[in-house]
Amino acid sequence: MCSVIRSCVKCHLSNGLGSDVFQLCNHSCSPLVEYVDDITELVRGKYCLYPSSEKCQYRFLMDLASDRPQLHISRHPAAAGGEQLPQASSRSLKRSAHKPSLPVLDGSDPVRSQHKAYEDLLDLIPGSYVGRLFPKASNLKDLVVHAYKKLLSDVEVQIGVEDGQAQRFRVNVTAFCPDGAAVSGNTKCSGVRPKQTVFFKVTVGMSSCSADGGDRDVLMTVRPVGFNESVSVRIRQICGCSCTETGRCLDDDPSACPAETDACRADRSGAVCSGRGVCKCGTCVCDSSRLGNIYGKLCEMDDFSCPYVKGLVCGGHGRCVSGECVCLPGWTGEACDCPVSTESCVSDDGLICSGWGKCVCGKCVCDDSRRSGAFCEKCPICYNSCQSHWSCVKCHLSNGLGSDVFQLCNHSCAPLVEYVDDITELVRGKYCLYPSSEKCQYRFLMDLASDRPQLHISRHPA
């Protein structure tokens, strides 16, 4: 290792170890070069020696621990006879050179334990990043770039409730990540790429009323981490039963509240609050469930009793109401996973499923079982029978083989059609015959070699 980089050391020493030498010696130095006053401060014993004269030697050291190798050259010569390790392995040089400049080598090192302590704090400080800075800040640029990419790929929200009121409210956040993951209590998605969307569902519950019994609104703030924007949500709490228009409900006498719960039923025969809540002063207070959230005016909606597609209830394209998906515009199906649009079924020729099928739930369903492909465009055995093309040939012959016939016969002809004077010029022996009369037959040929099958019909009978 020492002998390999001596040419670089020689170049710097012969040019005076000046600041303008770096450019001159680029041709013979691949690593970064740094001048130091005393190499023994970096590492003890294991360094290389360059003999500048019989009595004078210069110490130098190759540091392989950083992302790019770095060469340290001593500014001051040492007397000849000092310890020289020309056979030192790259592994031992890397280990010894790195030890004093970056004390992060073993579990007992205080710097390593400090780094671990900062890593443990990452989850407590949103939008934070921890990295190791190498000696002389050699990896500073890489740290900044890596931190920038990491923070951009993490999408996270913070929820804050007005001071003094937070202890009375419970907030649950569920992040719906692009990969389909949806875990209750998870406020962050990692590895999000550009143009991907992350959905957050925030559920708020109140455990108790305020001590003064007031019903004033409480502010909740939703803020995406890393952005100077936020959304304020005004929470209206119902802690008292105010008088109705008939004056039958009194705050100071709960027993005076009427037992009628019609306002909490979908109809007179329906269950109160859909059987999943209690009616308080004409308003449903929904039950809590370990399975998910129950909500809605009559507690008729939830986020767990409907079909899931790719980890999302109702495929992320609808709401769960009374155990059934109510789809958003543009979506249909039991799980709202079928697009109404047929755009995904349009083939290159502008037809739906190439004209050979129907678009069902965004995918082609071929009318003919012999056909396959995303657009029903494949049919290896459709054109190998002569009789399968008789209806097409008959249409063209009965209409006189004119230029205006092509449009008329589109319904019975799948392939392109061309009239020829003599089919035997195209192929010898292997053609089909169509009996137009007892004594007259027309030759035709199916050409499967092109991208789209082509039917050649002879103009003259045989």
ZAMARGU-4260 file (C-alpha; in steps of 0.2 Angstrom, whole numbers, plus 5000, padded with zeros to 4 digits):
<rodrens>
0) 5000/5000/5000 | 5014/5012/5005 | 5024/5010/4988 | 5008/5012/4978 | 5005/5031/4983
5) 5024/5036/4985 | 5023/5045/4968 | 5009/5056/4974 | 5019/5060/4990 | 5035/5063/4979
10) 5025/5076/4968 | 5019/5086/4983 | 5036/5086/4992 | 5045/5091/4977 | 5033/5106/4974
15) 5035/5112/4992 | 5018/5107/5000 | 5010/5123/4995 | 4992/5126/4991 | 4995/5128/4973
20) 5002/5110/4972 | 4986/5101/4973 | 4982/5105/4955 | 4999/5101/4949 | 4999/5084/4956
25) 4982/5078/4951 | 4989/5067/4938 | 4998/5056/4950 | 4986/5057/4965 | 4969/5049/4964
30) 4964/5052/4983 | 4961/5068/4992 | 4977/5075/5000 | 4979/5084/5016 | 4994/5091/5025
35) 4996/5088/5044 | 5009/5094/5057 | 5010/5078/5066 | 5003/5061/5059 | 5006/5053/5076
40) 4991/5062/5082 | 4980/5053/5069 | 4987/5036/5072 | 5002/5029/5082 | 5015/5017/5075
45) 5006/5012/5059 | 5011/5024/5045 | 5021/5024/5029 | 5038/5033/5026 | 5045/5041/5011
50) 5064/5043/5010 | 5067/5061/5003 | 5086/5059/5007 | 5098/5047/5016 | 5094/5055/5033
55) 5077/5062/5031 | 5060/5054/5029 | 5042/5060/5028 | 5028/5051/5036 | 5011/5049/5027
60) 4995/5039/5030 | 4981/5033/5018 | 4964/5035/5026 | 4952/5022/5019 | 4938/5025/5031
65) 4929/5039/5022 | 4918/5038/5006 | 4933/5044/4996 | 4951/5039/5001 | 4961/5053/5009
70) 4980/5054/5010 | 4988/5063/5025 | 5006/5070/5022 | 5017/5076/5037 | 5023/5094/5034
75) 5039/5090/5044 | 5052/5077/5040 | 5057/5063/5053 | 5075/5056/5056 | 5079/5040/5046
80) 5077/5024/5055 | 5059/5027/5061 | 5046/5013/5060 | 5041/5008/5043 | 5026/4997/5038
85) 5027/4994/5020 | 5017/4978/5021 | 5002/4985/5031 | 4986/4978/5024 | 4972/4990/5018
90) 4961/4983/5032 | 4973/4988/5046 | 4977/5005/5039 | 4958/5008/5037 | 4955/5003/5055
95) 4970/5012/5063 | 4968/5028/5053 | 4950/5030/5057 | 4951/5026/5075 | 4956/5043/5082
100) 4948/5055/5070 | 4931/5047/5071 | 4928/5038/5088 | 4914/5027/5082 | 4922/5010/5082
105) 4915/5000/5096 | 4900/4998/5107 | 4910/5005/5122 | 4914/5021/5113 | 4905/5036/5120
110) 4902/5044/5103 | 4894/5028/5097 | 4882/5028/5112 | 4878/5046/5109 | 4874/5043/5091
115) 4863/5029/5097 | 4854/5041/5109 | 4850/5053/5095 | 4843/5039/5084 | 4832/5034/5098
120) 4825/5052/5098 | 4821/5052/5080 | 4803/5046/5082 | 4800/5060/5095 | 4806/5074/5084
125) 4796/5074/5068 | 4806/5079/5053 | 4823/5075/5060 | 4838/5066/5053 | 4853/5059/5061
130) 4870/5055/5052 | 4888/5053/5056 | 4900/5067/5050 | 4917/5061/5045 | 4933/5070/5050
135) 4936/5086/5041 | 4918/5086/5036 | 4922/5075/5021 | 4905/5068/5019 | 4895/5084/5023
140) 4888/5085/5005 | 4882/5067/5006 | 4874/5069/5022 | 4864/5084/5016 | 4858/5076/5000
145) 4853/5060/5010 | 4844/5070/5023 | 4835/5080/5010 | 4829/5064/5000 | 4824/5055/5016
150) 4814/5070/5022 | 4805/5072/5005 | 4801/5053/5005 | 4793/5054/5022 | 4775/5061/5023
155) 4769/5064/5040 | 4756/5074/5049 | 4756/5082/5067 | 4739/5084/5076 | 4738/5097/5090
160) 4723/5101/5101 | 4721/5118/5109 | 4731/5120/5125 | 4722/5115/5141 | 4710/5104/5132
165) 4721/5091/5125 | 4718/5079/5139 | 4700/5078/5136 | 4701/5073/5118 | 4708/5057/5110
170) 4714/5058/5092 | 4718/5043/5081 | 4727/5045/5064 | 4727/5032/5051 | 4739/5034/5036
175) 4734/5026/5019 | 4751/5024/5011 | 4753/5021/4992 | 4759/5003/4994 | 4742/4999/5002
180) 4747/4999/5020 | 4735/5006/5032 | 4739/5004/5051 | 4728/5013/5064 | 4739/5025/5074
185) 4752/5027/5061 | 4755/5045/5056 | 4768/5043/5043 | 4772/5034/5026 | 4790/5032/5021
190) 4797/5029/5003 | 4784/5040/4995 | 4789/5044/4977 | 4784/5060/4967 | 4766/5061/4961
195) 4760/5048/4974 | 4746/5053/4986 | 4745/5049/5004 | 4728/5049/5013 | 4726/5052/5032
200) 4710/5049/5042 | 4709/5058/5058 | 4696/5052/5071 | 4693/5063/5086 | 4684/5058/5102
205) 4680/5067/5118 | 4682/5058/5135 | 4674/5071/5146 | 4667/5088/5147 | 4676/5104/5153
210) 4676/5107/5171 | 4666/5123/5169 | 4652/5114/5159 | 4654/5126/5144 | 4651/5121/5126
215) 4663/5132/5117 | 4672/5126/5102 | 4690/5119/5103 | 4703/5121/5090 | 4713/5106/5082
220) 4727/5109/5071 | 4733/5097/5057 | 4750/5101/5050 | 4761/5091/5037 | 4778/5089/5044
225) 4791/5100/5035 | 4778/5112/5028 | 4773/5129/5034 | 4755/5126/5031 | 4741/5119/5042
230) 4723/5116/5043 | 4712/5122/5058 | 4697/5111/5063 | 4684/5118/5075 | 4677/5104/5086
235) 4660/5108/5093 | 4657/5099/5109 | 4639/5094/5116 | 4640/5094/5135 | 4623/5100/5139
240) 4605/5097/5133 | 4598/5114/5129 | 4579/5117/5128 | 4569/5111/5113 | 4556/5122/5104
245) 4543/5114/5115 | 4553/5118/5131 | 4553/5100/5137 | 4571/5097/5139 | 4580/5106/5154
250) 4599/5107/5158 | 4596/5106/5177 | 4584/5091/5177 | 4590/5077/5165 | 4574/5067/5170
255) 4564/5081/5161 | 4571/5076/5144 | 4559/5067/5133 | 4562/5048/5130 | 4557/5050/5112
260) 4572/5045/5100 | 4564/5048/5083 | 4578/5059/5078 | 4590/5045/5081 | 4581/5033/5070
265) 4581/5031/5051 | 4563/5026/5052 | 4551/5022/5066 | 4554/5004/5065 | 4573/5006/5064
270) 4585/5003/5078 | 4591/5019/5088 | 4608/5025/5081 | 4608/5009/5070 | 4611/4999/5085
275) 4628/5005/5087 | 4626/5020/5099 | 4616/5030/5111 | 4604/5044/5108 | 4608/5060/5118
280) 4597/5075/5116 | 4592/5070/5099 | 4610/5066/5093 | 4618/5049/5091 | 4634/5046/5101
285) 4642/5032/5092 | 4650/5017/5101 | 4669/5014/5100 | 4675/4998/5092 | 4692/4989/5092
290) 4689/4985/5073 | 4689/5003/5068 | 4678/5019/5068 | 4659/5020/5069 | 4652/5037/5063
295) 4638/5046/5054 | 4623/5055/5059 | 4614/5039/5064 | 4631/5029/5067 | 4627/5020/5051
300) 4644/5022/5044 | 4661/5013/5048 | 4677/5009/5041 | 4679/4991/5044 | 4663/4981/5038
305) 4665/4984/5020 | 4676/4974/5007 | 4694/4979/5007 | 4704/4981/4991 | 4723/4983/4992
310) 4722/4987/5010 | 4709/5001/5008 | 4691/5000/5013 | 4680/5001/4997 | 4696/5002/4987
315) 4699/5020/4993 | 4685/5025/4981 | 4670/5026/4992 | 4663/5026/5010 | 4657/5012/5020
320) 4638/5014/5025 | 4628/5001/5034 | 4640/4988/5028 | 4640/4992/5010 | 4651/5003/4999
325) 4644/5020/4993 | 4656/5023/4978 | 4662/5040/4973 | 4658/5047/4956 | 4667/5037/4942
330) 4668/5021/4952 | 4656/5006/4954 | 4656/4988/4960 | 4653/4980/4977 | 4670/4986/4983
335) 4671/5002/4972 | 4685/4995/4963 | 4678/4996/4945 | 4680/5012/4935 | 4665/5017/4926
340) 4676/5024/4911 | 4680/5012/4897 | 4696/5021/4893 | 4707/5007/4899 | 4699/4995/4887
345) 4702/5005/4871 | 4714/4997/4859 | 4726/5005/4847 | 4713/5005/4834 | 4701/5016/4844
350) 4689/5002/4847 | 4684/4995/4864 | 4692/4978/4866 | 4697/4978/4847 | 4678/4976/4843
355) 4679/4958/4850 | 4673/4960/4868 | 4665/4971/4882 | 4674/4982/4895 | 4669/4975/4912
360) 4677/4983/4928 | 4690/4991/4917 | 4696/4975/4909 | 4691/4967/4892 | 4680/4951/4892
365) 4681/4943/4875 | 4665/4938/4866 | 4674/4923/4858 | 4682/4911/4869 | 4696/4908/4856
370) 4702/4926/4859 | 4714/4932/4872 | 4725/4947/4876 | 4722/4963/4886 | 4711/4970/4871
375) 4705/4953/4864 | 4718/4956/4850 | 4725/4938/4850 | 4717/4924/4842 | 4730/4911/4834
380) 4716/4899/4828 | 4703/4911/4822 | 4709/4912/4804 | 4715/4895/4800 | 4698/4889/4793
385) 4693/4893/4776 | 4674/4892/4780 | 4676/4905/4794 | 4679/4918/4781 | 4665/4913/4769
390) 4653/4926/4776 | 4665/4940/4772 | 4669/4934/4755 | 4651/4932/4751 | 4647/4950/4756
395) 4660/4957/4745 | 4655/4946/4730 | 4637/4949/4732 | 4640/4968/4732 | 4651/4968/4716
400) 4669/4969/4723 | 4668/4988/4722 | 4677/5002/4732 | 4661/5006/4742 | 4659/4988/4748
405) 4672/4989/4761 | 4661/5000/4772 | 4646/4989/4769 | 4655/4973/4774 | 4663/4979/4790
410) 4651/4969/4801 | 4656/4952/4793 | 4674/4955/4790 | 4687/4956/4804 | 4702/4957/4794
415) 4708/4970/4781 | 4702/4965/4763 | 4711/4967/4747 | 4706/4962/4729 | 4719/4954/4718
420) 4719/4948/4700 | 4728/4932/4702 | 4730/4924/4719 | 4742/4911/4713 | 4755/4925/4711
425) 4754/4927/4730 | 4755/4908/4734 | 4755/4892/4725 | 4743/4878/4730 | 4738/4884/4747
430) 4722/4895/4745 | 4704/4893/4750 | 4689/4892/4738 | 4672/4899/4739 | 4658/4891/4729
435) 4648/4905/4722 | 4638/4893/4710 | 4638/4875/4705 | 4652/4878/4692 | 4660/4893/4698
440) 4672/4896/4713 | 4682/4911/4719 | 4699/4909/4726 | 4704/4919/4742 | 4719/4919/4754
445) 4721/4923/4772 | 4738/4932/4776 | 4743/4931/4794 | 4760/4937/4792 | 4756/4955/4794
450) 4753/4964/4811 | 4734/4963/4807 | 4727/4949/4797 | 4723/4953/4779 | 4711/4944/4767
455) 4715/4943/4748 | 4700/4939/4737 | 4702/4935/4718 | 4692/4946/4706 | 4690/4932/4694
460) 4681/4915/4697 | 4690/4899/4694
</rodrens>
